[in-house]
Amino acid sequence: MENISDKILKIRSEYGDKALVKEDLNPDPIKQFESWLENAIEIEASEPNAMAISTVDSQNNPRSRYVLFKNIVNDSLVFHSHYESAKAKEIENNPNVSGLFFWPEIYRQIRFEGVVSKASREVSDEYFKSRPRGGQISAWASDQSEEIEDREILEQKIKELEKEFEGKEIPRPKFWGGYLIDIHYWEFWQGRKNRTHDRFSYSKVDTEWKTVRLSP
Ligand SMILES: Cc1cc2nc3c(=O)[nH]c(=O)nc-3n(C[C@H](O)[C@H](O)[C@H](O)COP(=O)(O)O)c2cc1C
């Protein structure tokens, strides 16, 4: 049987050859991000708003997971999660995060680094209200990141909550809400032929963004 490294040797995708030049970049990286995300949505990229977020725990052990980007508030990227989850504790201990978007269909990656804070009650409530009831109940039911003996326990809890909230509006749990990522470093990567990609970074210098081309 062919081993995994032989299989991988046969994978040799080329990453298109769409040029990315400095003149095409918006001087505001949030606008540039929006424009790339819009492109990804237009071409129906898979899970276009999925972003990987990396935190560090109290032992400086780096930890990554995907979350869904949901909004831009005060020029910060918003995602929603459990406020007592592992990631929440890590953010409390060290609010510095890095993150990624990857849209393989258009050979684009965005990297960012920033500082996380909790979103306002209004931002969290507004999004929670927009969630389907199933997602609202699931937020109540899950002690995110805690060990759980059996899936049955979770399903039982969901049944009880469905009864409890029957015919009622489901309030947002206090332990669940939004986070804002205030980004001070962005990197936009456009895959190109022969691994000779285009890559630009934006760094915040005082209040201005400095954009430079990086070697791929
Ligand atoms: C595509 C995708 C999107 C996800 N979106 C979210 C999200 O928006 N919020 C969230 O708390 N977890 C989300 N998750 C689950 C997280 O990756 C993770 O398992 C969970 O938040 C627990 O992480 P933690 O133990 O590091 O806190 C998503 C997972 C995937 C694969």
The ligand as an SDF file (V2000), in Angstrom:
LIG
                    3D

 31 33  0  0  0  0  0  0  0  0999 V2000
  -15.5750   25.9060   10.9520 C   0  0  0  0  0  0  0  0  0  0  0  0
  -15.6920   25.9690   12.4580 C   0  0  0  0  0  0  0  0  0  0  0  0
  -16.2910   27.0630   13.0420 C   0  0  0  0  0  0  0  0  0  0  0  0
  -16.3960   27.1620   14.4380 C   0  0  0  0  0  0  0  0  0  0  0  0
  -16.9330   28.2830   14.9780 N   0  0  0  0  0  0  0  0  0  0  0  0
  -16.9420   28.4530   16.3100 C   0  0  0  0  0  0  0  0  0  0  0  0
  -17.3870   29.6770   16.8810 C   0  0  0  0  0  0  0  0  0  0  0  0
  -17.7660   30.6330   16.1950 O   0  0  0  0  0  0  0  0  0  0  0  0
  -17.3470   29.7900   18.2390 N   0  0  0  0  0  0  0  0  0  0  0  0
  -16.9030   28.7760   19.0360 C   0  0  0  0  0  0  0  0  0  0  0  0
  -16.9090   28.9370   20.2620 O   0  0  0  0  0  0  0  0  0  0  0  0
  -16.4620   27.6110   18.5340 N   0  0  0  0  0  0  0  0  0  0  0  0
  -16.4660   27.4210   17.1830 C   0  0  0  0  0  0  0  0  0  0  0  0
  -15.9930   26.2500   16.6390 N   0  0  0  0  0  0  0  0  0  0  0  0
  -15.4900   25.2100   17.5450 C   0  0  0  0  0  0  0  0  0  0  0  0
  -14.0480   25.5600   17.9740 C   0  0  0  0  0  0  0  0  0  0  0  0
  -13.1450   25.2430   16.9350 O   0  0  0  0  0  0  0  0  0  0  0  0
  -13.6220   24.8540   19.2680 C   0  0  0  0  0  0  0  0  0  0  0  0
  -13.7590   23.4640   19.1510 O   0  0  0  0  0  0  0  0  0  0  0  0
  -14.3970   25.3340   20.4950 C   0  0  0  0  0  0  0  0  0  0  0  0
  -14.6460   26.7310   20.4530 O   0  0  0  0  0  0  0  0  0  0  0  0
  -13.6580   25.0070   21.7740 C   0  0  0  0  0  0  0  0  0  0  0  0
  -12.3900   25.6060   21.7400 O   0  0  0  0  0  0  0  0  0  0  0  0
  -11.5080   25.8370   23.0650 P   0  0  0  0  0  0  0  0  0  0  0  0
  -11.5960   24.5720   23.8580 O   0  0  0  0  0  0  0  0  0  0  0  0
  -10.1520   26.1500   22.5840 O   0  0  0  0  0  0  0  0  0  0  0  0
  -12.1410   26.9890   23.8180 O   0  0  0  0  0  0  0  0  0  0  0  0
  -15.9040   26.1170   15.2530 C   0  0  0  0  0  0  0  0  0  0  0  0
  -15.2970   25.0020   14.6480 C   0  0  0  0  0  0  0  0  0  0  0  0
  -15.1970   24.9400   13.2620 C   0  0  0  0  0  0  0  0  0  0  0  0
  -14.5310   23.7400   12.6530 C   0  0  0  0  0  0  0  0  0  0  0  0
  1  2  1  0
  2  3  1  0
  2 30  2  0
  3  4  2  0
  4  5  1  0
  4 28  1  0
  5  6  2  0
  6  7  1  0
  6 13  1  0
  7  8  2  0
  7  9  1  0
  9 10  1  0
 10 11  2  0
 10 12  1  0
 12 13  2  0
 13 14  1  0
 14 15  1  0
 14 28  1  0
 15 16  1  0
 16 17  1  0
 16 18  1  0
 18 19  1  0
 18 20  1  0
 20 21  1  0
 20 22  1  0
 22 23  1  0
 23 24  1  0
 24 25  2  0
 24 26  1  0
 24 27  1  0
 28 29  2  0
 29 30  1  0
 30 31  1  0
M  END
$$$$
